[in-house]
Amino acid sequence: MPLFRPVTLVVTSALFACVSAQLLAQRAPVTTRYRYESKTEQAIDATGLGGAKQSSTLQRVGWLSVTLTDSAGGKSMRTIIDSVSTDGETRASMGSASIDSARGATFTGFLASDGAVSNFKMPSGVGTLGALLGSTFDEFFPRLKAGYKSGDTWTITSEKPQVVANGELVIKRSTSYTARGSEVHDGAPSNRIDFSFATTSTGTQMVGPNKANVEGGSSGSGTWFTSNTGAFLGGTRSEQNDRKLMLTGAPAPLLVTAKVTTTISVIK
């Protein structure tokens, strides 16, 4: 009988080493780099304040590193803005110092298994561009229904504060998803998920030295892709945003409309 014990111990040790290696692999941080490109066509109507109408087109690109580490109930998330690039009009509007301060900015949060982000923290001093990029991470990942299959539809609603350039808003969002099945995306097998959404927003925002109360809403649609293991592979999204900014003591609101198109892709 004792002759078999060493063999049993060897097998048990080998099995323990294999399981331990698998657990360590599961817990090891996984970093994915994304290219985030956004174009905003904005119109400002100040005629109610005795001003004029203005329009601008702002383009920005961010290179992001998103690190996910297994944790109870989901994954801890750490996102770094590795680099940014803007067109001349955006740089003139936001200022070089504000744009340059976005590089290296680090954001943290917790990503639940269904794609919900909580405990999101934005660093101070990131400037306007950093705040704009950072605000997207809160809705960066699609909200997935457990065990979904092609043809399934589901709706997610949320209400949460969101830091924006020079202010903070409370965003109420309703997003409807439709699973479209398998599709090749960027040369790799993936799962396609179409979505549409609508939001309402209230809060405050600084307009120059003046504080304004903000009311507005947006609607849009897009397509996201995920791998068979659930990893986010990017996609496209478009949004129409309309807001009224009421400055203290002003006779009429400042009207701001914006069409935003976004493309996210994995950097290989």
C-alpha positions as CSV (number, residue, x, y, z in Angstrom):
1,M,0.0,0.0,0.0
2,P,2.7,2.6,0.8
3,L,4.2,2.0,-2.6
4,F,1.3,3.7,-4.2
5,R,1.3,6.8,-2.0
6,P,4.2,8.6,-3.6
7,V,2.6,8.1,-7.0
8,T,-0.7,9.5,-5.6
9,L,1.2,12.5,-4.2
10,V,3.0,13.1,-7.5
11,V,-0.2,13.1,-9.4
12,T,-1.9,15.3,-6.8
13,S,1.0,17.7,-6.9
14,A,0.9,17.9,-10.7
15,L,-2.8,18.5,-10.6
16,F,-2.5,21.2,-8.0
17,A,0.3,22.9,-10.0
18,C,-1.9,22.8,-13.2
19,V,-5.0,24.2,-11.4
20,S,-2.8,26.8,-9.7
21,A,-1.4,27.9,-13.0
22,Q,-4.9,28.1,-14.5
23,L,-6.1,30.2,-11.6
24,L,-3.1,32.5,-11.9
25,A,-3.7,32.9,-15.6
26,Q,-7.3,33.8,-15.0
27,R,-6.3,36.4,-12.4
28,A,-3.5,37.9,-14.4
29,P,-4.3,41.4,-15.7
30,V,-5.2,41.6,-19.4
31,T,-4.4,44.8,-21.2
32,T,-6.1,45.7,-24.5
33,R,-5.2,48.8,-26.5
34,Y,-7.9,50.7,-28.3
35,R,-8.0,53.5,-30.9
36,Y,-10.8,55.9,-30.1
37,E,-11.7,58.4,-32.9
38,S,-14.5,60.9,-32.5
39,K,-15.9,63.7,-34.7
40,T,-18.2,66.4,-33.3
41,E,-20.2,68.8,-35.6
42,Q,-21.4,71.4,-33.2
43,A,-23.7,74.5,-33.6
44,I,-24.2,77.2,-31.0
45,D,-27.1,79.6,-31.2
46,A,-26.7,82.7,-29.1
47,T,-29.2,84.9,-31.0
48,G,-31.5,84.9,-27.9
49,L,-28.7,86.6,-26.0
50,G,-28.0,89.1,-28.7
51,G,-25.2,87.1,-30.2
52,A,-24.8,85.1,-33.4
53,K,-24.8,81.5,-34.6
54,Q,-21.5,79.6,-34.7
55,S,-20.6,76.2,-36.0
56,S,-17.5,74.1,-35.6
57,T,-16.1,70.7,-36.3
58,L,-13.9,69.1,-33.7
59,Q,-11.9,65.9,-34.3
60,R,-10.0,64.0,-31.8
61,V,-8.2,60.6,-31.5
62,G,-7.2,58.9,-28.4
63,W,-5.0,55.8,-27.9
64,L,-6.1,54.0,-24.8
65,S,-4.8,51.1,-22.7
66,V,-7.5,49.3,-20.8
67,T,-6.3,46.8,-18.2
68,L,-8.8,44.4,-16.6
69,T,-8.0,42.2,-13.6
70,D,-10.3,39.5,-12.3
71,S,-12.1,40.3,-9.1
72,A,-15.1,39.1,-7.2
73,G,-18.2,39.7,-9.3
74,G,-16.3,41.2,-12.2
75,K,-13.0,43.0,-13.1
76,S,-11.2,46.0,-11.8
77,M,-10.6,48.4,-14.6
78,R,-7.6,50.7,-15.2
79,T,-7.6,52.9,-18.3
80,I,-4.7,55.1,-19.4
81,I,-4.8,57.7,-22.2
82,D,-1.5,56.8,-23.9
83,S,-1.6,59.6,-26.5
84,V,-4.0,62.0,-28.1
85,S,-4.2,63.8,-31.4
86,T,-6.6,66.6,-32.5
87,D,-7.2,68.8,-35.5
88,G,-6.2,72.5,-35.5
89,E,-9.7,73.7,-34.7
90,T,-10.0,71.5,-31.7
91,R,-6.6,72.6,-30.4
92,A,-7.5,76.2,-30.8
93,S,-10.9,75.7,-29.0
94,M,-9.6,73.6,-26.1
95,G,-6.1,75.0,-25.8
96,S,-2.8,73.1,-26.2
97,A,-2.1,72.9,-22.4
98,S,-5.6,71.3,-21.8
99,I,-5.0,68.8,-24.6
100,D,-1.5,67.9,-23.6
101,S,-2.6,67.3,-20.0
102,A,-4.8,64.4,-21.1
103,R,-1.7,62.3,-22.0
104,G,-1.0,59.8,-19.2
105,A,-4.3,60.4,-17.4
106,T,-5.4,57.3,-15.5
107,F,-9.0,56.4,-14.8
108,T,-10.2,53.5,-12.6
109,G,-13.4,51.7,-12.0
110,F,-15.1,48.3,-11.6
111,L,-16.5,46.4,-14.6
112,A,-19.3,44.0,-13.7
113,S,-19.8,40.8,-15.7
114,D,-22.7,42.4,-17.6
115,G,-20.6,45.4,-18.7
116,A,-21.8,47.9,-16.1
117,V,-19.1,50.2,-14.8
118,S,-19.3,51.4,-11.2
119,N,-17.0,53.3,-8.8
120,F,-15.6,55.2,-11.8
121,K,-12.9,57.7,-10.8
122,M,-11.5,60.5,-13.0
123,P,-8.3,62.2,-12.0
124,S,-8.2,65.9,-11.4
125,G,-6.4,68.3,-13.7
126,V,-7.0,66.3,-16.9
127,G,-8.3,69.3,-18.9
128,T,-11.3,69.5,-21.2
129,L,-10.1,66.7,-23.6
130,G,-9.2,64.3,-20.8
131,A,-12.6,64.9,-19.3
132,L,-14.4,64.3,-22.6
133,L,-12.5,61.0,-23.2
134,G,-12.9,60.0,-19.6
135,S,-16.6,60.5,-19.6
136,T,-16.9,57.9,-22.4
137,F,-15.4,55.1,-20.3
138,D,-18.5,55.0,-18.1
139,E,-20.4,53.6,-21.1
140,F,-17.4,52.1,-23.0
141,F,-18.5,48.5,-22.8
142,P,-21.8,47.0,-24.1
143,R,-24.2,45.8,-21.4
144,L,-24.7,42.1,-22.1
145,K,-27.5,39.8,-21.0
146,A,-26.3,36.6,-19.5
147,G,-26.7,33.6,-21.9
148,Y,-27.9,35.8,-24.8
149,K,-28.3,34.3,-28.3
150,S,-28.9,35.6,-31.8
151,G,-32.2,37.4,-32.0
152,D,-32.5,38.3,-28.3
153,T,-33.3,41.8,-27.3
154,W,-33.0,43.5,-24.0
155,T,-33.1,47.0,-22.5
156,I,-30.9,48.6,-19.9
157,T,-31.8,51.8,-18.0
158,S,-29.5,53.8,-15.8
159,E,-29.2,57.1,-13.9
160,K,-25.8,58.4,-12.8
161,P,-23.7,61.5,-12.6
162,Q,-21.2,62.2,-15.4
163,V,-18.4,64.6,-15.3
164,V,-18.3,66.8,-18.5
165,A,-16.0,69.6,-19.5
166,N,-16.3,72.3,-16.9
167,G,-19.3,70.8,-15.2
168,E,-21.3,67.7,-14.0
169,L,-24.6,66.3,-15.3
170,V,-27.0,63.7,-14.2
171,I,-27.7,61.4,-17.2
172,K,-30.7,59.2,-17.4
173,R,-30.2,56.6,-20.2
174,S,-32.2,53.9,-21.8
175,T,-30.4,51.6,-24.2
176,S,-32.0,48.8,-26.3
177,Y,-29.8,46.0,-27.5
178,T,-30.3,43.3,-30.2
179,A,-28.0,40.4,-30.7
180,R,-27.4,39.8,-34.4
181,G,-25.2,36.6,-34.2
182,S,-21.8,35.8,-35.5
183,E,-19.9,38.0,-37.9
184,V,-16.4,38.6,-39.0
185,H,-15.1,42.0,-37.7
186,D,-11.7,43.3,-38.4
187,G,-10.7,39.9,-39.7
188,A,-11.7,38.0,-36.6
189,P,-14.8,36.0,-35.6
190,S,-17.1,38.1,-33.3
191,N,-20.6,38.6,-32.0
192,R,-22.5,41.6,-33.4
193,I,-24.7,43.6,-31.1
194,D,-26.8,46.5,-32.5
195,F,-28.1,49.2,-30.1
196,S,-30.1,52.4,-29.9
197,F,-30.4,54.8,-27.0
198,A,-32.0,57.9,-25.6
199,T,-30.9,60.1,-22.7
200,T,-32.0,63.1,-20.7
201,S,-29.6,65.3,-18.9
202,T,-29.7,68.0,-16.2
203,G,-26.9,69.7,-14.3
204,T,-24.6,72.7,-14.4
205,Q,-21.7,73.7,-16.6
206,M,-19.4,76.7,-16.8
207,V,-19.6,78.8,-19.9
208,G,-16.5,81.1,-19.6
209,P,-16.7,82.7,-16.2
210,N,-20.5,82.1,-16.0
211,K,-22.4,79.2,-14.5
212,A,-25.2,77.8,-16.5
213,N,-28.1,75.3,-15.7
214,V,-28.2,72.6,-18.3
215,E,-31.2,70.7,-19.7
216,G,-31.1,68.5,-22.7
217,G,-31.2,65.1,-24.2
218,S,-29.7,62.9,-26.9
219,S,-30.5,59.9,-29.1
220,G,-28.4,57.6,-31.2
221,S,-27.5,54.1,-32.4
222,G,-24.6,51.9,-33.3
223,T,-23.0,48.5,-33.5
224,W,-20.6,46.9,-31.0
225,F,-18.6,43.7,-31.4
226,T,-17.4,41.2,-28.8
227,S,-15.2,38.1,-29.0
228,N,-16.5,34.7,-28.2
229,T,-14.9,35.1,-24.7
230,G,-16.8,38.4,-24.2
231,A,-13.9,40.8,-24.9
232,F,-14.9,44.1,-26.3
233,L,-13.7,44.6,-30.0
234,G,-15.0,48.1,-30.7
235,G,-17.5,49.3,-33.3
236,T,-19.2,52.5,-34.4
237,R,-21.8,54.8,-32.8
238,S,-23.6,58.0,-33.8
239,E,-25.4,60.5,-31.5
240,Q,-27.5,63.7,-31.9
241,N,-27.2,65.9,-28.8
242,D,-29.4,68.9,-28.0
243,R,-28.9,71.1,-24.9
244,K,-30.2,74.4,-23.4
245,L,-27.8,76.3,-21.2
246,M,-29.4,78.9,-19.1
247,L,-26.9,81.5,-17.8
248,T,-27.8,83.3,-14.6
249,G,-29.6,86.5,-15.4
250,A,-29.8,85.8,-19.1
251,P,-33.0,86.6,-21.0
252,A,-32.9,83.4,-23.1
253,P,-31.0,80.1,-23.1
254,L,-27.9,79.3,-25.2
255,L,-28.8,76.5,-27.6
256,V,-26.2,73.9,-28.4
257,T,-26.6,71.0,-30.8
258,A,-24.0,68.4,-31.7
259,K,-23.8,65.4,-34.0
260,V,-21.1,63.0,-32.7
261,T,-19.8,60.0,-34.6
262,T,-17.4,57.6,-32.9
263,T,-15.3,54.6,-34.0
264,I,-13.5,52.3,-31.6
265,S,-11.0,49.6,-32.8
266,V,-8.6,47.3,-31.2
267,I,-4.9,48.0,-31.8
268,K,-3.2,44.8,-32.8
